[in-house]
């Protein structure tokens, strides 16, 4: 196999992996933004419905926390490690 072919294969593997990682990170970031947006909208709806602001804040925080934990890269790595064991 020619050196040029090996270099081409290596370059494709490296850049392809980078593209996947960047896309994954952008998807996670976008999803976190959607969770925050949903939490804010939920809070506003609760306050508009007459629920006190403190209670509405606690409820919206409880709404967003599990999703944010799932979208945490650190937690994803830990889950992958646990699956591998």
ABEGO torsion letter per residue (X at the ends): XBAAAAAAAAAAAAAAAAAAAAAAAAAAAAAAAAAAAAAAAAAAAAAAAGBBAAAAAAAAAAAAAAAAAAABAAAAAAAAAAAAX
